[in-house]
């Protein structure tokens, strides 16, 4: 089904571009954004906007077949589906965060921005569902790929919460246990990001010298062990510190809660990924 030479997928891409652009531009009427949560939302809308434009241009110029032939290990539909799923999840987080942090009964500009963000999320979600039905196989669109980019996505939210938690008190508030947890989050993030391109492209294999499945197994075991330590230390020290100094730092309790919950979420994602890798290695024996 097409209209004026545009397929339904391309029409959804145009709607994604329009709504993401509106969500990105409208908050500028409030002035510069200083909140880490607001900056995260703006990053999400900019990222989703760029992805929609890039995918639309590639598909309209018929470059997807060339990319699939010379670059990708899997199909273009897999990459397009995976990026669309990722943008959908990111947009959902931006909608929730922006609505909770910025929207009030008299904040007309923020309400309009939230509506545009929700419409962008709906357009992306519809597109993601349609692409998933069209592309049942591939790395980014299957469970293991979704787990990988979910780990990276949750880590980005953790970084946002940590930055807001320590903002303004960096010089006088540095419990060593919490600093260890930050090290854990930072150390686990790059390997997760580096592994994904090695599954996607075939021009330059970033990990050609290694058995990728065994390397992922080692990385996941390390990540699980490190995240277990963070899952114990962060809430134990954070909530103890909060009770001790609640008058000065009460406004940061929601950041403490957010990082605690997301730490357990990412721990669960790494454990699930580890189980899948172990099962895959066992089947290939």
C-alpha positions as CSV (number, residue, x, y, z in Angstrom):
1,X,0.0,0.0,0.0
2,X,1.4,3.4,-1.0
3,X,0.5,7.0,-1.4
4,X,2.3,9.4,-3.7
5,X,5.1,6.9,-4.1
6,X,5.4,6.4,-0.3
7,X,4.8,3.0,1.4
8,X,3.2,2.8,4.8
9,X,6.6,2.3,6.3
10,X,7.9,5.5,4.7
11,X,4.7,7.3,5.9
12,X,5.4,6.2,9.4
13,X,9.0,7.4,9.1
14,X,7.8,10.8,8.1
15,X,5.4,11.0,11.1
16,X,8.3,9.9,13.3
17,X,10.5,12.8,11.9
18,X,7.7,15.3,12.4
19,X,6.8,14.4,16.0
20,X,10.4,13.9,17.1
21,X,11.3,17.3,15.6
22,X,8.3,18.9,17.5
23,X,9.3,17.2,20.8
24,X,12.8,18.4,20.3
25,X,12.0,22.0,19.3
26,X,9.1,22.8,21.6
27,X,11.1,22.7,25.0
28,X,13.4,25.4,23.6
29,X,10.7,27.9,24.4
30,X,11.3,27.1,28.1
31,X,14.9,28.2,27.7
32,X,18.2,26.2,28.0
33,X,17.9,22.7,29.5
34,X,20.1,22.0,32.6
35,X,18.4,19.0,34.1
36,X,20.2,15.7,33.2
37,X,16.7,14.1,32.7
38,X,15.8,16.9,30.3
39,X,19.1,16.5,28.5
40,X,18.4,12.7,28.2
41,X,15.0,13.4,26.7
42,X,16.4,15.8,24.2
43,X,19.1,13.3,23.3
44,X,16.4,10.6,22.7
45,X,14.3,12.8,20.5
46,X,17.4,13.9,18.5
47,X,18.6,10.3,18.2
48,X,15.2,9.1,17.1
49,X,14.9,12.0,14.6
50,X,18.3,11.2,13.0
51,X,17.5,7.5,12.8
52,X,14.2,8.1,11.1
53,X,15.8,10.5,8.6
54,X,18.8,8.2,7.9
55,X,16.6,5.0,7.4
56,X,14.2,6.9,5.2
57,X,16.9,8.3,2.9
58,X,18.7,4.9,2.7
59,X,15.5,3.1,1.7
60,X,14.2,5.8,-0.7
61,X,17.6,5.9,-2.4
62,X,17.7,2.0,-2.6
63,X,21.0,2.0,-0.6
64,X,19.7,-0.7,1.7
65,X,20.5,-3.5,-0.8
66,X,24.1,-2.3,-1.2
67,X,24.5,-2.1,2.6
68,X,23.0,-5.5,3.1
69,X,25.3,-6.9,0.4
70,X,28.7,-5.4,1.4
71,X,28.3,-4.4,5.1
72,X,25.8,-6.5,7.0
73,X,26.1,-10.1,8.2
74,X,22.3,-10.1,8.5
75,X,19.6,-8.4,6.5
76,X,18.8,-4.7,6.3
77,X,15.3,-5.5,7.7
78,X,17.0,-6.8,10.8
79,X,19.0,-3.6,11.3
80,X,16.0,-1.4,10.6
81,X,13.8,-3.4,12.9
82,X,16.4,-3.4,15.7
83,X,17.0,0.4,15.5
84,X,13.3,1.0,15.4
85,X,12.7,-1.2,18.5
86,X,15.5,0.6,20.3
87,X,14.1,4.0,19.4
88,X,10.6,2.9,20.6
89,X,12.0,1.9,24.0
90,X,14.1,5.1,24.3
91,X,11.1,7.2,23.4
92,X,9.0,5.5,26.0
93,X,11.5,6.4,28.6
94,X,11.6,10.0,27.4
95,X,7.8,10.3,27.5
96,X,7.7,8.9,31.1
97,X,10.6,11.0,32.4
98,X,9.5,14.2,30.8
99,X,6.0,13.8,32.0
100,X,7.1,13.0,35.6
101,X,9.8,15.7,35.9
102,X,8.5,18.6,33.9
103,X,4.8,18.5,33.2
104,X,2.4,20.3,35.6
105,X,-1.2,21.6,35.3
106,X,-0.1,25.1,34.1
107,X,2.9,24.0,32.0
108,X,1.3,24.3,28.5
109,X,4.5,24.1,26.5
110,X,5.6,21.0,28.4
111,X,2.2,19.4,27.9
112,X,2.4,20.0,24.1
113,X,5.9,18.6,24.1
114,X,4.7,15.5,25.9
115,X,1.9,15.0,23.4
116,X,4.4,15.3,20.5
117,X,6.7,12.8,22.3
118,X,3.8,10.3,22.8
119,X,2.8,10.6,19.2
120,X,6.4,9.9,18.2
121,X,6.5,6.9,20.4
122,X,3.2,5.6,19.0
123,X,4.5,6.0,15.4
124,X,7.8,4.2,16.2
125,X,6.0,1.4,18.1
126,X,3.6,0.7,15.2
127,X,6.5,0.7,12.8
128,X,8.5,-1.6,15.1
129,X,5.7,-4.1,15.3
130,X,5.2,-4.1,11.5
131,X,8.9,-4.5,10.9
132,X,9.1,-7.3,13.5
133,X,6.3,-9.2,11.7
134,X,8.2,-8.7,8.5
135,X,11.6,-9.7,9.8
136,X,11.3,-12.7,12.2
137,X,15.1,-13.5,12.1
138,X,18.3,-11.6,12.6
139,X,20.6,-10.5,15.5
140,X,19.1,-7.1,16.5
141,X,15.5,-8.2,16.1
142,X,16.0,-11.4,18.1
143,X,16.2,-12.0,21.9
144,X,20.0,-11.8,22.2
145,X,20.2,-8.6,20.2
146,X,17.3,-7.0,22.2
147,X,19.0,-8.0,25.4
148,X,22.3,-6.4,24.3
149,X,20.9,-3.0,23.4
150,X,18.6,-3.1,26.4
151,X,21.7,-3.4,28.6
152,X,23.3,-0.4,27.0
153,X,20.1,1.6,27.2
154,X,19.6,0.8,30.9
155,X,23.2,1.8,31.5
156,X,22.6,5.2,29.9
157,X,19.6,5.7,32.3
158,X,21.8,4.7,35.2
159,X,24.4,7.3,34.2
160,X,21.7,9.9,34.0
161,X,20.4,9.1,37.5
162,X,23.9,9.0,39.0
163,X,24.8,12.4,37.5
164,X,21.7,14.0,38.9
165,X,22.3,12.2,42.3
166,X,25.8,13.7,42.7
167,X,25.1,17.0,41.0
168,X,25.9,19.9,43.3
169,X,27.5,17.8,46.0
170,X,30.5,16.3,44.1
171,X,33.1,17.8,46.4
172,X,31.7,16.9,49.7
173,X,29.7,13.6,49.0
174,X,31.9,10.8,47.7
175,X,31.3,7.5,49.6
176,X,33.9,5.0,48.3
177,X,31.2,2.2,47.9
178,X,29.1,4.4,45.6
179,X,32.2,5.3,43.6
180,X,32.9,1.6,43.2
181,X,29.4,1.1,41.8
182,X,30.0,3.9,39.3
183,X,33.2,2.1,38.2
184,X,31.1,-1.1,37.7
185,X,28.6,0.7,35.5
186,X,31.4,2.4,33.4
187,X,33.4,-0.8,33.0
188,X,30.5,-2.9,31.9
189,X,29.2,-0.4,29.3
190,X,31.9,-0.4,26.6
191,X,32.1,-4.2,26.0
192,X,28.3,-4.3,25.6
193,X,28.4,-1.6,22.9
194,X,31.5,-3.1,21.1
195,X,30.0,-6.6,20.9
196,X,27.0,-5.5,18.9
197,X,28.8,-4.2,15.8
198,X,30.7,-7.4,15.6
199,X,27.4,-9.3,15.2
200,X,26.1,-6.8,12.6
201,X,28.9,-6.0,10.1
202,X,31.3,-8.1,8.0
203,X,33.7,-5.5,6.6
204,X,35.8,-5.1,9.6
205,X,35.3,-7.7,12.3
206,X,36.2,-5.9,15.6
207,X,36.7,-9.2,17.4
208,X,38.1,-11.4,14.6
209,X,40.9,-12.8,16.7
210,X,38.5,-14.2,19.3
211,X,35.8,-16.7,19.5
212,X,32.9,-14.2,19.8
213,X,30.6,-16.5,21.7
214,X,33.3,-17.5,24.3
215,X,34.3,-13.8,24.6
216,X,30.7,-12.8,25.3
217,X,30.5,-15.6,27.9
218,X,33.5,-14.2,29.7
219,X,32.2,-10.6,29.5
220,X,28.8,-11.6,30.8
221,X,30.3,-13.6,33.7
222,X,32.4,-10.5,34.6
223,X,29.4,-8.2,34.2
224,X,27.1,-10.4,36.4
225,X,29.7,-10.6,39.2
226,X,30.3,-6.8,39.1
227,X,26.6,-6.0,38.9
228,X,25.9,-8.3,41.9
229,X,28.4,-6.3,43.9
230,X,26.8,-3.0,42.8
231,X,23.3,-4.4,43.5
232,X,24.4,-5.0,47.1
233,X,26.6,-2.0,47.7
234,X,24.6,0.8,46.0
235,X,21.4,0.4,48.0
236,X,23.2,-0.5,51.3
237,X,25.4,2.5,51.3
238,X,23.0,4.9,49.5
239,X,20.0,4.4,51.7
240,X,22.2,4.4,54.9
241,X,23.7,7.7,53.7
242,X,20.3,9.1,52.9
243,X,19.0,8.4,56.4
244,X,22.0,10.0,58.0
245,X,21.8,13.1,55.9
246,X,18.2,13.3,54.8
247,X,17.7,17.0,55.5
248,X,20.4,18.0,53.0
249,X,19.9,15.4,50.3
250,X,16.2,14.4,50.5
251,X,15.5,15.8,47.0
252,X,17.9,13.1,45.6
253,X,16.0,10.1,46.9
254,X,14.2,9.5,43.6
255,X,17.7,9.4,41.9
256,X,18.8,6.8,44.5
257,X,15.7,4.7,43.9
258,X,16.0,4.9,40.1
259,X,19.7,3.8,40.1
260,X,18.8,1.0,42.5
261,X,16.0,-0.4,40.4
262,X,17.8,-0.1,37.2
263,X,20.9,-1.9,38.7
264,X,18.7,-4.9,39.4
265,X,17.1,-4.6,35.9
266,X,20.5,-4.7,34.2
267,X,21.7,-7.5,36.4
268,X,18.6,-9.5,35.3
269,X,19.4,-8.6,31.6
270,X,23.0,-9.8,32.0
271,X,22.0,-13.0,33.7
272,X,19.4,-13.7,30.9
273,X,22.1,-13.1,28.3
274,X,24.5,-15.3,30.1
275,X,22.0,-18.2,30.2
276,X,21.3,-17.8,26.4
277,X,25.0,-17.9,25.6
278,X,25.5,-21.0,27.8
279,X,22.6,-22.7,26.0
280,X,23.9,-21.8,22.6
281,X,27.4,-23.1,23.4
282,X,25.9,-26.3,24.8
283,X,23.9,-26.9,21.7
284,X,26.9,-26.4,19.5
285,X,29.1,-28.9,21.3
